[in-house]
Amino acid sequence: MTTANSDTIRSRINPDIKAQAEEVLASIGLSSSEAIRLFFKQIAIRKEFPLELKVPNKKTLDAISADSESGTYSNADQLFSSILHENNQEKNPV
């Protein structure tokens, strides 16, 4: 009896994420299967998860929240004008 030279992995994934990832992989000449094999190979070689995973702490979450509340700018001039305006208000409070 011979042993199989490969195993099969099945996983569910959001179709949009799959399509986006496959587009990126195709641009570098990899299929999904090749990318998964590379990912597992790196886990085996490193004996650890090959990507850095971080959970943001409260300070980081607060900064992200404050940033999203500050609005968006359509160009750099608007951004710098807003920063200068904020700095002037801090230096010369009313």
The first five atom37 places (N, CA, C, CB, O) and aatype in JSON, in Angstrom:
{
  "aatype": [12, 16, 16, 0, 2, 15, 3, 16, 9, 1, 15, 1, 9, 2, 14, 3, 9, 11, 0, 5, 0, 6, 6, 19, 10, 0, 15, 9, 7, 10, 15, 15, 15, 6, 0, 9, 1, 10, 13, 13, 11, 5, 9, 0, 9, 1, 11, 6, 13, 14, 10, 6, 10, 11, 19, 14, 2, 11, 11, 16, 10, 3, 0, 9, 15, 0, 3, 15, 6, 15, 7, 16, 18, 15, 2, 0, 3, 5, 10, 13, 15, 15, 9, 10, 8, 6, 2, 2, 5, 6, 11, 2, 14, 19],
  "atom_mask": [
    [1, 1, 1, 1, 1],
    [1, 1, 1, 1, 1],
    [1, 1, 1, 1, 1],
    [1, 1, 1, 1, 1],
    [1, 1, 1, 1, 1],
    [1, 1, 1, 1, 1],
    [1, 1, 1, 1, 1],
    [1, 1, 1, 1, 1],
    [1, 1, 1, 1, 1],
    [1, 1, 1, 1, 1],
    [1, 1, 1, 1, 1],
    [1, 1, 1, 1, 1],
    [1, 1, 1, 1, 1],
    [1, 1, 1, 1, 1],
    [1, 1, 1, 1, 1],
    [1, 1, 1, 1, 1],
    [1, 1, 1, 1, 1],
    [1, 1, 1, 1, 1],
    [1, 1, 1, 1, 1],
    [1, 1, 1, 1, 1],
    [1, 1, 1, 1, 1],
    [1, 1, 1, 1, 1],
    [1, 1, 1, 1, 1],
    [1, 1, 1, 1, 1],
    [1, 1, 1, 1, 1],
    [1, 1, 1, 1, 1],
    [1, 1, 1, 1, 1],
    [1, 1, 1, 1, 1],
    [1, 1, 1, 0, 1],
    [1, 1, 1, 1, 1],
    [1, 1, 1, 1, 1],
    [1, 1, 1, 1, 1],
    [1, 1, 1, 1, 1],
    [1, 1, 1, 1, 1],
    [1, 1, 1, 1, 1],
    [1, 1, 1, 1, 1],
    [1, 1, 1, 1, 1],
    [1, 1, 1, 1, 1],
    [1, 1, 1, 1, 1],
    [1, 1, 1, 1, 1],
    [1, 1, 1, 1, 1],
    [1, 1, 1, 1, 1],
    [1, 1, 1, 1, 1],
    [1, 1, 1, 1, 1],
    [1, 1, 1, 1, 1],
    [1, 1, 1, 1, 1],
    [1, 1, 1, 1, 1],
    [1, 1, 1, 1, 1],
    [1, 1, 1, 1, 1],
    [1, 1, 1, 1, 1],
    [1, 1, 1, 1, 1],
    [1, 1, 1, 1, 1],
    [1, 1, 1, 1, 1],
    [1, 1, 1, 1, 1],
    [1, 1, 1, 1, 1],
    [1, 1, 1, 1, 1],
    [1, 1, 1, 1, 1],
    [1, 1, 1, 1, 1],
    [1, 1, 1, 1, 1],
    [1, 1, 1, 1, 1],
    [1, 1, 1, 1, 1],
    [1, 1, 1, 1, 1],
    [1, 1, 1, 1, 1],
    [1, 1, 1, 1, 1],
    [1, 1, 1, 1, 1],
    [1, 1, 1, 1, 1],
    [1, 1, 1, 1, 1],
    [1, 1, 1, 1, 1],
    [1, 1, 1, 1, 1],
    [1, 1, 1, 1, 1],
    [1, 1, 1, 0, 1],
    [1, 1, 1, 1, 1],
    [1, 1, 1, 1, 1],
    [1, 1, 1, 1, 1],
    [1, 1, 1, 1, 1],
    [1, 1, 1, 1, 1],
    [1, 1, 1, 1, 1],
    [1, 1, 1, 1, 1],
    [1, 1, 1, 1, 1],
    [1, 1, 1, 1, 1],
    [1, 1, 1, 1, 1],
    [1, 1, 1, 1, 1],
    [1, 1, 1, 1, 1],
    [1, 1, 1, 1, 1],
    [1, 1, 1, 1, 1],
    [1, 1, 1, 1, 1],
    [1, 1, 1, 1, 1],
    [1, 1, 1, 1, 1],
    [1, 1, 1, 1, 1],
    [1, 1, 1, 1, 1],
    [1, 1, 1, 1, 1],
    [1, 1, 1, 1, 1],
    [1, 1, 1, 1, 1],
    [1, 1, 1, 1, 1]
  ],
  "atom_positions": [
    [[0.85, -1.19, 0.0], [0.0, 0.0, 0.0], [0.88, 1.24, 0.0], [-0.96, 0.0, 1.22], [1.81, 1.35, 0.8]],
    [[0.6, 2.17, -0.88], [1.37, 3.4, -0.94], [0.64, 4.5, -0.19], [1.63, 3.83, -2.4], [-0.58, 4.52, -0.1]],
    [[1.43, 5.42, 0.34], [0.81, 6.56, 1.02], [0.63, 7.69, 0.02], [1.68, 7.03, 2.23], [1.41, 7.84, -0.91]],
    [[-0.4, 8.46, 0.23], [-0.66, 9.6, -0.66], [0.43, 10.63, -0.47], [-2.06, 10.23, -0.37], [0.92, 10.84, 0.64]],
    [[0.83, 11.27, -1.57], [1.88, 12.29, -1.45], [1.31, 13.67, -1.16], [2.7, 12.34, -2.72], [2.04, 14.66, -1.12]],
    [[-0.01, 13.75, -0.97], [-0.61, 15.03, -0.61], [-1.92, 14.81, 0.13], [-0.85, 15.89, -1.87], [-2.59, 13.79, -0.05]],
    [[-2.26, 15.77, 0.97], [-3.54, 15.78, 1.68], [-4.37, 16.93, 1.12], [-3.34, 15.93, 3.22], [-3.85, 17.83, 0.45]],
    [[-5.64, 16.88, 1.39], [-6.55, 17.93, 0.94], [-7.03, 18.73, 2.14], [-7.75, 17.34, 0.16], [-7.36, 18.17, 3.18]],
    [[-7.06, 20.05, 1.97], [-7.6, 20.94, 2.99], [-8.82, 21.62, 2.39], [-6.52, 22.0, 3.46], [-8.78, 22.13, 1.27]],
    [[-9.91, 21.63, 3.16], [-11.12, 22.33, 2.72], [-11.4, 23.45, 3.71], [-12.36, 21.36, 2.61], [-11.28, 23.26, 4.92]],
    [[-11.77, 24.6, 3.2], [-12.04, 25.74, 4.06], [-13.1, 26.63, 3.42], [-10.75, 26.55, 4.32], [-13.16, 26.76, 2.2]],
    [[-13.93, 27.22, 4.24], [-14.92, 28.18, 3.75], [-14.33, 29.58, 3.86], [-16.27, 28.07, 4.55], [-13.66, 29.91, 4.83]],
    [[-14.61, 30.4, 2.83], [-14.09, 31.76, 2.82], [-15.08, 32.67, 2.09], [-12.69, 31.83, 2.14], [-15.78, 32.23, 1.17]],
    [[-15.14, 33.9, 2.5], [-16.0, 34.89, 1.86], [-15.61, 35.0, 0.38], [-15.89, 36.28, 2.58], [-14.43, 35.18, 0.08]],
    [[-16.57, 34.89, -0.54], [-16.26, 34.93, -1.97], [-15.54, 36.21, -2.42], [-17.52, 34.78, -2.77], [-14.67, 36.16, -3.29]],
    [[-15.9, 37.35, -1.82], [-15.24, 38.61, -2.2], [-13.77, 38.61, -1.79], [-15.97, 39.81, -1.57], [-12.9, 39.03, -2.55]],
    [[-13.5, 38.13, -0.57], [-12.11, 38.06, -0.1], [-11.32, 37.1, -0.96], [-12.06, 37.63, 1.39], [-10.18, 37.37, -1.32]],
    [[-11.94, 35.97, -1.3], [-11.27, 34.97, -2.15], [-10.9, 35.58, -3.5], [-12.16, 33.73, -2.35], [-9.78, 35.43, -3.98]],
    [[-11.85, 36.27, -4.11], [-11.6, 36.88, -5.42], [-10.5, 37.93, -5.35], [-12.89, 37.51, -5.97], [-9.63, 37.99, -6.22]],
    [[-10.53, 38.77, -4.3], [-9.5, 39.8, -4.15], [-8.12, 39.16, -3.95], [-9.83, 40.72, -2.96], [-7.14, 39.59, -4.55]],
    [[-8.07, 38.14, -3.1], [-6.79, 37.47, -2.84], [-6.27, 36.79, -4.1], [-6.94, 36.45, -1.7], [-5.08, 36.86, -4.4]],
    [[-7.16, 36.12, -4.84], [-6.74, 35.43, -6.06], [-6.23, 36.41, -7.11], [-7.89, 34.62, -6.63], [-5.32, 36.08, -7.87]],
    [[-6.79, 37.6, -7.14], [-6.31, 38.63, -8.08], [-4.87, 39.02, -7.74], [-7.24, 39.87, -8.05], [-4.02, 39.13, -8.63]],
    [[-4.62, 39.23, -6.46], [-3.26, 39.58, -6.02], [-2.31, 38.42, -6.3], [-3.24, 39.94, -4.51], [-1.21, 38.62, -6.82]],
    [[-2.73, 37.22, -5.95], [-1.87, 36.04, -6.17], [-1.56, 35.86, -7.66], [-2.54, 34.78, -5.61], [-0.43, 35.56, -8.02]],
    [[-2.56, 36.04, -8.51], [-2.35, 35.89, -9.95], [-1.33, 36.9, -10.46], [-3.67, 36.06, -10.71], [-0.55, 36.61, -11.36]],
    [[-1.34, 38.1, -9.87], [-0.4, 39.14, -10.32], [1.05, 38.78, -9.99], [-0.75, 40.47, -9.68], [1.97, 39.31, -10.6]],
    [[1.24, 37.88, -9.03], [2.61, 37.43, -8.71], [2.84, 35.99, -9.15], [2.87, 37.56, -7.21], [3.84, 35.37, -8.79]],
    [[1.9, 35.47, -9.95], [2.09, 34.16, -10.56], [1.82, 32.98, -9.65], [0.0, 0.0, 0.0], [2.38, 31.9, -9.86]],
    [[0.97, 33.15, -8.65], [0.65, 32.05, -7.75], [-0.84, 31.72, -7.8], [1.06, 32.39, -6.31], [-1.68, 32.6, -7.98]],
    [[-1.14, 30.45, -7.64], [-2.53, 30.02, -7.48], [-2.85, 30.01, -5.99], [-2.78, 28.61, -8.13], [-1.96, 30.13, -5.15]],
    [[-4.13, 29.86, -5.67], [-4.52, 29.77, -4.26], [-3.86, 28.56, -3.61], [-6.06, 29.67, -4.14], [-3.37, 28.65, -2.48]],
    [[-3.85, 27.44, -4.31], [-3.24, 26.23, -3.76], [-1.76, 26.42, -3.48], [-3.44, 25.05, -4.71], [-1.25, 25.99, -2.45]],
    [[-1.06, 27.07, -4.4], [0.38, 27.33, -4.2], [0.6, 28.25, -3.0], [1.0, 27.95, -5.46], [1.53, 28.04, -2.22]],
    [[-0.24, 29.27, -2.86], [-0.1, 30.2, -1.74], [-0.34, 29.48, -0.41], [-1.08, 31.38, -1.89], [0.38, 29.71, 0.56]],
    [[-1.35, 28.62, -0.38], [-1.62, 27.87, 0.85], [-0.46, 26.93, 1.17], [-2.93, 27.07, 0.72], [-0.07, 26.81, 2.33]],
    [[0.09, 26.27, 0.15], [1.25, 25.39, 0.38], [2.43, 26.19, 0.92], [1.66, 24.67, -0.93], [3.11, 25.74, 1.85]],
    [[2.69, 27.37, 0.35], [3.78, 28.22, 0.85], [3.53, 28.65, 2.29], [3.93, 29.46, -0.04], [4.45, 28.66, 3.11]],
    [[2.28, 28.99, 2.6], [1.92, 29.41, 3.95], [2.18, 28.27, 4.94], [0.43, 29.83, 4.0], [2.81, 28.48, 5.97]],
    [[1.71, 27.07, 4.63], [1.93, 25.93, 5.51], [3.42, 25.58, 5.61], [1.14, 24.72, 5.01], [3.89, 25.19, 6.68]],
    [[4.14, 25.7, 4.51], [5.58, 25.42, 4.53], [6.29, 26.37, 5.5], [6.19, 25.55, 3.11], [7.16, 25.94, 6.25]],
    [[5.91, 27.65, 5.47], [6.52, 28.62, 6.39], [6.2, 28.3, 7.84], [6.06, 30.03, 6.04], [7.05, 28.47, 8.72]],
    [[4.98, 27.85, 8.11], [4.63, 27.44, 9.48], [5.52, 26.28, 9.91], [3.13, 27.03, 9.57], [6.04, 26.28, 11.03]],
    [[5.71, 25.3, 9.03], [6.54, 24.14, 9.35], [7.99, 24.54, 9.56], [6.44, 23.09, 8.25], [8.64, 24.03, 10.48]],
    [[8.52, 25.42, 8.73], [9.92, 25.84, 8.84], [10.16, 26.67, 10.09], [10.34, 26.64, 7.59], [11.1, 26.43, 10.83]],
    [[9.3, 27.65, 10.32], [9.5, 28.6, 11.42], [9.04, 28.05, 12.78], [8.76, 29.88, 11.13], [9.47, 28.52, 13.83]],
    [[8.16, 27.06, 12.72], [7.55, 26.53, 13.95], [6.73, 27.59, 14.67], [8.64, 25.98, 14.9], [6.62, 27.58, 15.89]],
    [[6.15, 28.5, 13.89], [5.29, 29.55, 14.42], [4.44, 30.1, 13.28], [6.13, 30.68, 15.08], [4.69, 29.81, 12.11]],
    [[3.45, 30.88, 13.65], [2.61, 31.53, 12.65], [3.47, 32.55, 11.91], [1.36, 32.21, 13.3], [4.12, 33.37, 12.55]],
    [[3.49, 32.53, 10.57], [4.43, 33.38, 9.83], [4.02, 34.85, 9.67], [4.62, 32.81, 8.48], [4.73, 35.62, 9.01]],
    [[2.93, 35.25, 10.25], [2.49, 36.64, 10.18], [2.35, 37.18, 11.59], [1.15, 36.76, 9.41], [2.02, 36.44, 12.52]],
    [[2.61, 38.47, 11.74], [2.45, 39.09, 13.05], [0.99, 39.49, 13.24], [3.39, 40.33, 13.18], [0.43, 40.26, 12.46]],
    [[0.39, 38.94, 14.28], [-1.0, 39.26, 14.59], [-1.03, 40.09, 15.85], [-1.85, 37.97, 14.74], [-0.43, 39.72, 16.87]],
    [[-1.73, 41.2, 15.8], [-1.81, 42.08, 16.96], [-3.27, 42.44, 17.23], [-0.98, 43.36, 16.74], [-4.06, 42.65, 16.32]],
    [[-3.58, 42.49, 18.5], [-4.89, 42.97, 18.92], [-4.67, 44.36, 19.47], [-5.56, 42.01, 20.0], [-3.89, 44.53, 20.41]],
    [[-5.33, 45.37, 18.91], [-5.08, 46.73, 19.37], [-5.53, 46.93, 20.83], [-5.8, 47.74, 18.47], [-6.58, 46.43, 21.24]],
    [[-4.71, 47.65, 21.58], [-5.07, 47.96, 22.97], [-6.03, 49.15, 22.99], [-3.8, 48.26, 23.83], [-6.33, 49.73, 21.95]],
    [[-6.5, 49.52, 24.19], [-7.48, 50.6, 24.31], [-6.95, 51.91, 23.74], [-7.87, 50.8, 25.78], [-7.69, 52.63, 23.07]],
    [[-5.68, 52.23, 24.0], [-5.11, 53.48, 23.51], [-5.15, 53.53, 21.98], [-3.65, 53.64, 24.02], [-5.5, 54.55, 21.38]],
    [[-4.78, 52.41, 21.35], [-4.8, 52.35, 19.89], [-6.22, 52.45, 19.35], [-4.14, 51.05, 19.4], [-6.48, 53.16, 18.39]],
    [[-7.15, 51.72, 19.99], [-8.55, 51.79, 19.56], [-9.1, 53.2, 19.69], [-9.4, 50.82, 20.37], [-9.84, 53.67, 18.82]],
    [[-8.75, 53.9, 20.79], [-9.19, 55.28, 20.97], [-8.63, 56.19, 19.87], [-8.77, 55.8, 22.35], [-9.33, 57.06, 19.36]],
    [[-7.36, 55.97, 19.52], [-6.73, 56.79, 18.47], [-7.39, 56.53, 17.12], [-5.22, 56.49, 18.39], [-7.61, 57.46, 16.34]],
    [[-7.71, 55.27, 16.85], [-8.38, 54.93, 15.59], [-9.75, 55.59, 15.55], [-8.51, 53.39, 15.43], [-10.15, 56.15, 14.53]],
    [[-10.46, 55.52, 16.66], [-11.79, 56.13, 16.75], [-11.72, 57.64, 16.56], [-12.45, 55.8, 18.09], [-12.51, 58.22, 15.82]],
    [[-10.77, 58.28, 17.23], [-10.61, 59.73, 17.11], [-10.26, 60.12, 15.68], [-9.53, 60.24, 18.08], [-10.74, 61.12, 15.17]],
    [[-9.42, 59.31, 15.05], [-9.02, 59.59, 13.68], [-10.22, 59.51, 12.74], [-7.93, 58.61, 13.22], [-10.37, 60.35, 11.85]],
    [[-11.07, 58.5, 12.94], [-12.22, 58.36, 12.05], [-13.25, 59.47, 12.28], [-12.88, 57.0, 12.24], [-14.03, 59.79, 11.38]],
    [[-13.25, 60.05, 13.48], [-14.19, 61.13, 13.78], [-13.7, 62.48, 13.24], [-14.41, 61.23, 15.29], [-14.48, 63.42, 13.12]],
    [[-12.41, 62.57, 12.92], [-11.86, 63.86, 12.5], [-12.19, 64.19, 11.05], [-10.37, 63.86, 12.68], [-11.95, 65.32, 10.62]],
    [[-12.73, 63.26, 10.31], [-13.14, 63.54, 8.94], [-12.08, 63.18, 7.91], [0.0, 0.0, 0.0], [-11.0, 62.7, 8.25]],
    [[-12.42, 63.41, 6.66], [-11.5, 63.13, 5.57], [-11.27, 64.4, 4.77], [-12.05, 62.0, 4.66], [-12.02, 65.37, 4.88]],
    [[-10.23, 64.37, 3.99], [-9.84, 65.53, 3.19], [-9.69, 65.09, 1.74], [-8.53, 66.17, 3.71], [-9.25, 63.98, 1.47]],
    [[-10.06, 65.96, 0.83], [-9.98, 65.6, -0.58], [-8.6, 65.85, -1.16], [-11.01, 66.37, -1.37], [-8.28, 65.38, -2.25]],
    [[-7.75, 66.6, -0.41], [-6.38, 66.8, -0.88], [-5.49, 67.2, 0.3], [-6.34, 67.89, -2.0], [-5.98, 67.48, 1.39]],
    [[-4.2, 67.22, 0.07], [-3.23, 67.52, 1.13], [-3.37, 68.94, 1.65], [-1.81, 67.29, 0.62], [-3.17, 69.19, 2.84]],
    [[-3.7, 69.88, 0.77], [-3.85, 71.28, 1.21], [-4.93, 71.41, 2.28], [-4.19, 72.17, 0.01], [-4.75, 72.14, 3.25]],
    [[-6.05, 70.71, 2.09], [-7.11, 70.75, 3.09], [-6.63, 70.17, 4.42], [-8.35, 69.98, 2.6], [-6.91, 70.71, 5.49]],
    [[-5.9, 69.06, 4.35], [-5.38, 68.43, 5.55], [-4.45, 69.38, 6.3], [-4.63, 67.14, 5.2], [-4.62, 69.59, 7.5]],
    [[-3.48, 69.95, 5.61], [-2.52, 70.85, 6.26], [-3.2, 72.1, 6.8], [-1.41, 71.24, 5.28], [-2.83, 72.6, 7.86]],
    [[-4.18, 72.61, 6.08], [-4.92, 73.77, 6.55], [-5.64, 73.45, 7.85], [-5.93, 74.23, 5.48], [-5.66, 74.26, 8.78]],
    [[-6.23, 72.27, 7.93], [-6.92, 71.85, 9.14], [-5.95, 71.7, 10.31], [-7.66, 70.53, 8.9], [-6.25, 72.11, 11.43]],
    [[-4.79, 71.11, 10.04], [-3.77, 70.94, 11.09], [-3.3, 72.29, 11.6], [-2.56, 70.13, 10.56], [-3.21, 72.51, 12.81]],
    [[-3.01, 73.21, 10.68], [-2.56, 74.55, 11.08], [-3.64, 75.27, 11.88], [-2.18, 75.38, 9.85], [-3.35, 75.95, 12.86]],
    [[-4.89, 75.11, 11.47], [-6.0, 75.74, 12.18], [-6.1, 75.19, 13.61], [-7.33, 75.51, 11.41], [-6.29, 75.95, 14.56]],
    [[-5.98, 73.85, 13.75], [-6.03, 73.23, 15.08], [-4.87, 73.71, 15.95], [-5.99, 71.7, 14.96], [-5.06, 74.01, 17.13]],
    [[-3.68, 73.8, 15.37], [-2.51, 74.26, 16.13], [-2.68, 75.7, 16.58], [-1.23, 74.13, 15.28], [-2.32, 76.04, 17.71]],
    [[-3.22, 76.54, 15.72], [-3.46, 77.95, 16.08], [-4.48, 78.06, 17.2], [-3.93, 78.75, 14.86], [-4.34, 78.91, 18.08]],
    [[-5.5, 77.21, 17.18], [-6.5, 77.23, 18.24], [-5.9, 76.8, 19.58], [-7.69, 76.33, 17.88], [-6.25, 77.34, 20.62]],
    [[-4.98, 75.82, 19.54], [-4.34, 75.37, 20.77], [-3.44, 76.45, 21.35], [-3.54, 74.09, 20.51], [-3.36, 76.61, 22.57]],
    [[-2.75, 77.19, 20.49], [-1.83, 78.24, 20.94], [-2.58, 79.49, 21.4], [-0.86, 78.61, 19.83], [-2.15, 80.18, 22.32]],
    [[-3.71, 79.77, 20.75], [-4.49, 80.98, 21.05], [-5.93, 80.61, 21.37], [-4.43, 81.98, 19.86], [-6.83, 80.89, 20.56]],
    [[-6.18, 80.0, 22.52], [-7.57, 79.62, 22.84], [-8.45, 80.85, 23.0], [-7.61, 78.76, 24.12], [-8.0, 81.9, 23.47]],
    [[-9.68, 80.71, 22.63], [-10.63, 81.83, 22.69], [-11.23, 81.92, 24.07], [-11.74, 81.68, 21.65], [-12.06, 82.8, 24.33]]
  ]
}
